[in-house]
Amino acid sequence: MIKNMDLPDTIPIFHLGGALLLPRSRLPLHIFEPRFLQMIDDALKTPTRLIGMVQPNVVPGRSGPGLHTIGCAGRITQFSETEDGRYMITLAGISRYRVVREVEGFAPYRKCEVSWEGFAQDLDSEETDANFKRKPFLDALGRYFDVRGLSADWETLKDADDELLINSLSMMLDFDAEDKQALLEAPSLSTRRETLMTLIEYALRGGGDGEMMQ
């Protein structure tokens, strides 16, 4: 377990649109770009093995991708290398952070000075959602899966703890980068669940074009 005092001031940044990592969740990643392969090599040499996931943010006039202000750092907990030099890793979500500034350096990947202030709850135990009405939520989710042609293990979903269910769906469902960012920035599990439900209902209404998809 990483405590607040162990979190570094500067971390490597992996900007990947649509890839969401949340505290106490796990994100598998396939790494093949040379700059990110180097990032993994360097992160594995550090005591915390942290990488900061963050959504790209379009900035007018900037040649490269900008970054959203808030991301989530993950610790490399699983690592394997393929015969052709690619990496398969798993990140365990540790805590969200706020980007203070980008740090210039000689590494081929980006680094940022970050602040962990305001996210102390991410290092605490699992959250619960006292107002979670699971049946109407799963009913809406079932309709969403039907129109998207997706399948699910419904018994597992019904039995999953609140945080595991809400965070897993937030990470895996096919929302755009800005929607993923809204899920990340939700200040509580109940707020994330409300945001997730809104996005599901919006998709079922045909994305706002007035045509119902149910």
C-alpha positions, -999 to +999 in steps of 0.1 A: +000+000+000+014+034-010+008+061+016+005+098+009+040+105+022+054+081-004+038+097-035+064+115-056+062+151-067+070+142-104+057+113-123+058+101-159+027+108-179+009+084-202-017+104-222-041+080-238-076+092-249-105+070-236-083+050-213-096+056-178-080+045-146-097+049-112-084+044-076-085+008-064-092-004-100-070-022-125-062-013-160-044-037-185-023-019-211-005-031-242+027-010-247+044-009-280+056+027-288+093+031-281+089+062-259+064+045-237+085+013-236+112+035-222+088+050-197+079+015-184+116+006-181+123+038-161+092+034-139+101-001-129+134+012-115+116+035-091+104+025-056+067+034-064+066+021-100+040+049-107+027+061-141+002+089-144-027+082-167-043+113-181-067+122-209-053+144-238-069+178-240-070+198-273-054+232-268-058+257-296-024+267-311-005+238-295+012+214-319+012+184-295-016+172-273-024+191-242-033+174-210-063+175-187-056+189-153-066+158-134-054+123-139-050+091-119-017+074-111-013+037-112+013+013-099+027-013-122+016-046-105+020-070-134+045-070-162+054-093-191+074-089-223+065-104-257+091-119-280+090-088-302+097-064-274+062-052-265+051-050-229+018-062-213+013-045-180-014-040-154-018-007-135-034-007-101-051+027-095-036+045-065-047+081-064-059+109-086-036+139-090-036+175-103-011+185-129+010+215-116+033+219-146+050+199-172+087+192-165+112+195-193+139+168-196+157+144-218+133+115-216+113+107-248+081+107-228+064+135-208+067+141-171+047+164-149+050+179-114+018+169-097-002+177-065-020+149-046-038+175-024-076+170-023-075+133-032-068+118+002-099+096+000-084+078-029-059+062-005-086+051+020-107+020+019-133+011-006-162+035-011-199+026-009-229+042-024-258+043+002-283+057-024-275+031-051-308+016-065-292-014-083-323-028-101-332+003-122-295+009-128-290-027-141-322-024-162-309+006-180-275-011-184-292-041-199-309-019-225-276-002-232-259-036-237-287-048-260-286-019-284-247-021-284-247-058-290-228-065-258-230-094-235-223-096-197-222-120-168-253-106-151-250-127-120-215-113-114-228-077-120-256-082-095-233-095-068-204-071-073-197-045-046-208-009-054-174+005-061-162-025-082-194-023-103-195+014-109-158+019-115-154-011-137-183+001-159-169+036-160-136+023-173-149-003-198-179+013-214-173+031-247-177+068-238-157+096-253-127+112-236-146+141-221-172+118-206-144+096-192-129+127-177-162+136-160-163+101-145-127+105-133-134+139-117-165+128-099-159+137-062-176+106-048-188+072-058-224+083-058-216+112-081-198+089-104-228+065-105-251+094-112-228+106-141-226+070-154-264+067-154-268+100-172-243+089-199-262+055-203-296+073-206-281+098-230-269+070-252-302+053-251-319+085-263-297+083-294-270+107-282-293+136-281-307+133-317-342+126-303-343+090-316-348+065-288-325+034-291-344+011-267 
